[in-house]
Amino acid sequence: MNLIYEKLLKCRDIVRSKTDFVPKVALVLGSGLGGYADEIDVKATVNYSEIEGFPVSTVPGHQGRFVFGNVGDVPVVVMQGRVHYYEGYPMTDVVLPIRLMGLLGAKVLFLTNACGGVNPSFAAGDFMLIKDSILFNVPNPLIGENIEELGTRFPDMSEIYKKDLREQIKSAAQAIGVKMQEGVYMQFTGPSFETPADIRFSATAGADVVGMSTACEAIAANHMGLKVCGISCVSNLAAGISKTPLTHDEVQEMADKSAPQFKALVTESIKRIGQL
């Protein structure tokens, strides 16, 4: 058996020994949204540290546990604290939580993140619906022996972020009066913020925002047949656009400020997606 898949099954069995909850939607919480998991109808929690071999998030503001519960009548598993490639984990560990949530029963992956704005029409505090993504200078999570139990060797990536899910998120935003941008997310490795030249390059490549997560997770999810959607919170303007040096504190501050609207948008979106 593929060693990566074997590790994945062991992680699944450990979680299953702690809860038999079957989610429909898997939600990954980005910076500023960590508290959202405590606001759902919680049925069970599993700390990452309880799962042998599971990568543990080391980033400030990212807790480390799965939260199982309901948003309205939609069963969800919430990843409260994601793992990033820049933390030093191999890419297979970075996407292990995504694959695990799929094996636990999730059919939809809902990604959220804080990001830097590249599109000059965007402002700090804006929300952007992800319509596509670019994985730049980051290892593709499918490199290596293909895990046939999860998906095909050469998966199609024409529409990672499914149109029907995007339409539900748009209607949710309209219903609660939240302004929504739409665009392309570009993932860099981090942990340093991008240079002004990086940002000029990303704009030329067609990116509207940049960040250090999400695209690799979306590829792994799409490979195993999960439907994917995502929302970015523009926490700052990127280097060369921003008038001031960038800091993680600035990112966290804006993400926290935007959190109430972001939480409302995620809740309404999940309720609508759950009806599909």
N, C-alpha and C positions, 0 to 999 in steps of 0.2 A: 504494500500500500504506500502511496505517496506520503512522505513524512510530514509534509505541511498539512495534508488532509487528516492524517492520523492525529496530529496535535489538535486540530480543529474539532474532531469528534470527541476527544478527551475533554476539551473545554465544554462542549455541548453537554456531555454526560454529567459533568460537575454541576452545571447550571440546572439541568433537569432534576438532579438529586435534591435541589433546593426549592424549585418551583415547577409546577406543571402548566403555568400560564402560557397561553399561545397568543402572540401578538399578531395584528394585521399590519400595523405600521411601525417601522423602526425610525426613531427620531434621534439625530445626532445634534447635541447642543453645542453651539459655538460660544465664544467669549460674550459674557453679559447675559446669557440665557440659562446659566447653570441652575438658578433658582426655580426655573420652570418645572423641573421634575418634582419638586415638593408641592406643587399646586394641583397636580392631577389626582385622580382617585387611585391612590397607591394600594396595590395588592401584595407586592413583594419587592424586595431589594436584594441585590447580590453585589458585594464589593469585588472589584477586580482582584484584590489581594487574596480572595478566597478561591480564585480559579488558577490552578497550577499552570505555570508557563505563560500566563496572560500578561501582556505588556501594561505597564502602569503609567498613567499620564504624570508628567513632572512640571507642567506649566501652571503658573499662578492663575487662579480663577477657574481651573478645570478640576472638578472633583473626580473621583475614580470609582464609579459604580453603575450598574444597570438598575433602572427603576421600571418595574412592571405595573401597569395600571390602565385606567380608562380615561380617555378624553371624550366627554359625552358618552356615547355608547360604543366608541371605537377602541378596541384593545390595542395598546401600544407598549413597546419597549423603548425606554429612553436611555441613550448613552450619555451619562452625566460626566463629561470629561473625555475628550478624544485623544488619540495618540498621534503625534506628528513624526514625520520622517527625520526632522532635524534633531529630535531627541536621541537619535543614535540607534533606533531600532531598525532591523531589516524591513524592507517594504512588505514582506509577507506578514510580519507582525503588525504593521501599521493598519493593514486591511483585515486582519484576523477578526476584530470585533464586528465589522460589517458582515463578513461571511457567517459569523456565529449567529448574528441576529436573523439572518436568512434561514439558517438551519433550525432555528427555534420556531420558525413559522411565518416570519414577516414576509409580506408580498410587496410592500412599498418601502423605499428608503427615502426619508425626508431629511435632507442635509441643511444645516444652517452654519453660518460663519460670520466673523467680523473681517472686513477687508479694506484695502486701500482703493480710493477712487482714482481712475485713470481718465475716464470720459469727462471732458471739461463741463458737461452739462449736469454732472452729478455733484451733490453737496454732502458734507458730513451729516449723518443722520438719515440719509435716504435708504430705502430698501430696494434691492434689485432681485427680480426673479431671474434665476439662471436658465438661459436657453441653450447654452453650450459651454464647453470648457476646453482649455488648452493645458496639457501637462508638459511643462518646460523644464528640461534639465533635471527631471525627477524620474527614477526608474519606474517603468510600467509595472504594475503589480502582477501582471500575467507572465512576466519573464520567468524562464525556468520550465521544468516539466509541467505540462498542462494537467490540471486536476479534472479528469474526465467526469467525475461525479458531480462537478459543479457546472461545467459548461464546455463549449467547443473550443478548439485550439485558436481559431481565428474569428472571434465574435465581431459582429457588425456594430459599429458605433455611430450610425447615421442619426439616431435620435435617442441619445442617452437620457435626456431630460424630457419625459413623455409629454406630448402636447395636451392630452386629456387632463393630466395632473396640473399642468401650467394653467389651463383654462379654469380649473377649480380654484386655484390660488388667486388668480386675477379676480374672479367673482367674489371671493372672500374679502379681498382688499377693498373692492368697490362697496361691498355690503357694510363694512365697518368704517369706511371713510379714510382708508390709509392709502397714501400716494405710493405707487409702485413703478419703479423703473424696470427695464428688462435688458439683459445683455449677456456678455461672455465673461466668464471667470478664468483667470490664468493663474496656475499654481507654480510658484517658485519653491526652492527648497527651504529658504530661511536658514538659520534663525535671524540673520541680519536683515534689516529692511532693504528694499531694492534701491539701487542708485538711480539718479535722474536719467542716466543712459538706459538702464533697465526699463524704466517707465516709458521712455520714448520708443524703445524697441517693442514693448508690449502693446502700445497704442498702434504702432505700425502693423503688428501681427493680428490686430482686431480685438484686443481685450478691452473691456470696459472697467474691470476691477482686477486687483491682484491680491493674492493671499498665499498661505502656506499649508493648505489642506484641500479637501473636497474633491478635486479632480481625480486623484488616485482612488478614492473611496467609491466614486461614481463608476469608474471603469470596472472595479472588482464586483460591484453590485450588478451592473449590467451583464457582466460575464455569466453570473449565476441566475439570471432571469428575473431579478428584482426590477420593478418599475421605480424610476428615480425622479425626484424633484428637489429643488433647493432654493433657498433665499439667502442673500448676502445682506448684511448691514454695513453700509459704508461708514466706518468709524473714523476715518481721516482721509484727507486728500494725499495722494502718493507723493514721493520725493520728486522735487522739481516743479510740482504743482502747489504743494503746501509751502507756506511762507516760513514755517518754523521746523526745526529738527523733529524727527519722529521718535516717539517713545511708546513702550508697551502700556505705560500708565495712561497715556492719551487714548490709546485704543480701548482700554478697559473702561475709562471714564465715559466715552461716547457710547460704547456698547451698553453700559449700565443705564445711561440716560434714555436710550432708545428701547430698553427692555420692555416696559409696559405695553407699548404699541406692538412690538415684535411678538410678545407672548399672545396678545389678542389675535394677531394675524395668524400665528401658528395654530392656535386653538380652532379658529373658524375654518382654516384650511383643512385641518385633519378631519373635522366633522364632515366636511363636504367630500373629501377624498374617500372617507370611510363608506360613503353611500355608493361608490362606483362598483 
